[in-house]
Amino acid sequence: MNAVVAKLRELESPSASIRLAGLVDRLELKEGYAEEHTAAVSGLALAIATELNLGADERRCVELGALLHDVGKLSIPDRVLTKPGPLNELEWAAMRRHAALGERLLEHILDQPDVLAIVRSHHERWDGDGYPDGKRGEGIPLAARIVAVADAFQAMIEPRPYRSPRTRESALEEIASQSGRQFDPACVVALRAVV
């Protein structure tokens, strides 16, 4: 049993955790690096939430939302998801649908609106240029803002089929350059404090 499935069993009821674990396992089979990425994003998001002094229930929500943030990629064609080069405009349009599709996949399993909001909103941007809803600033749930910065950092330091990983310092610098644009400034400060 992998670490993500074990964590899901800790956080969710037995019947829901089995269904959620099935989705996460399918994503790992499809993407190849999802388990490692998901576990790292979840751990980092939890550390950021703790740094921001969120309560126990909010931290649990952040952790679960981070574990499930990319399940919508199950609906993305493999040729797009694993493409070794840059995506074209149509492929990016397909990829941008994964946040809303993830919420849709999970709403039949989870009766937790706060977790569903993380899955849906983890690609919204502080400046309003994100997706799927174009939310901005504090209109984006704090938990989703936390997962967004953790997800971006982890994605930058991990190898991908289309690029080499960045150093931790380079990734932190890139994220700091997007503070107040892509990312919540408070989440950026908390990220730097815990990395």
Long-range contacts (C-beta under 8 A, 24 or more apart in sequence): 2-28, 2-35, 3-35, 3-39, 4-28, 4-35, 4-38, 4-39, 4-42, 4-67, 7-39, 7-42, 7-63, 7-67, 8-64, 8-67, 11-60, 11-63, 11-64, 11-67, 12-64, 12-110, 16-109, 16-110, 19-109, 20-67, 20-68, 20-106, 20-109, 20-110, 23-68, 23-71, 23-74, 23-105, 23-106, 23-109, 24-67, 24-68, 24-71, 26-74, 27-70, 27-71, 27-73, 27-74, 30-73, 30-74, 30-78, 30-81, 31-73, 31-81, 31-82, 32-82, 33-158, 34-70, 34-73, 36-158, 37-70, 37-154, 37-155, 37-158, 38-66, 38-67, 38-69, 38-70, 39-67, 40-154, 40-158, 41-66, 41-69, 41-147, 41-150, 41-151, 41-154, 42-66, 42-67, 44-150, 44-153, 44-154, 44-191, 44-194, 44-195, 45-146, 45-147, 45-150, 45-151, 47-194, 48-146, 48-149, 48-150, 48-187, 48-190, 48-191, 48-194, 49-143, 49-146, 50-194, 51-190, 51-193, 51-194, 52-142, 52-146, 52-186, 52-187, 52-190, 54-142, 58-142, 58-143, 61-112, 61-114, 61-115, 61-118, 61-143, 62-118, 62-143, 62-146, 62-147, 64-112, 64-115, 65-114, 65-115, 65-117, 65-118, 65-119, 65-122, 65-143, 65-144, 65-147, 66-118, 66-147, 66-150, 66-151, 68-102, 68-106, 68-115, 68-118, 68-119, 69-102, 69-118, 69-119, 69-122, 69-147, 69-151, 70-98, 70-102, 71-102, 71-105, 71-106, 71-119, 72-97, 72-98, 72-99, 72-100, 72-101, 72-102, 72-103, 72-104, 72-105, 72-119, 73-98, 73-102, 74-101, 74-105, 75-101, 75-105, 76-101, 82-161, 83-161, 83-162, 84-161, 84-162, 85-162, 86-162, 96-123, 96-131, 96-132, 97-132, 99-123, 99-131, 99-132, 100-132, 114-141, 114-143, 117-141, 117-143, 117-144, 118-143, 118-144, 118-147, 120-144, 122-147, 122-148, 122-151, 123-148, 124-148, 125-181, 125-182, 125-183, 126-180, 126-181, 126-182, 126-183, 126-184, 126-185, 127-180, 127-181, 127-182, 129-182, 130-182, 137-184, 140-184, 142-184, 145-183, 145-184, 145-187, 146-187, 146-190, 148-182, 148-183, 148-184, 148-187, 149-175, 149-183, 149-184, 149-187, 149-188, 149-191, 150-191, 152-182, 152-183, 153-191, 153-195, 168-195
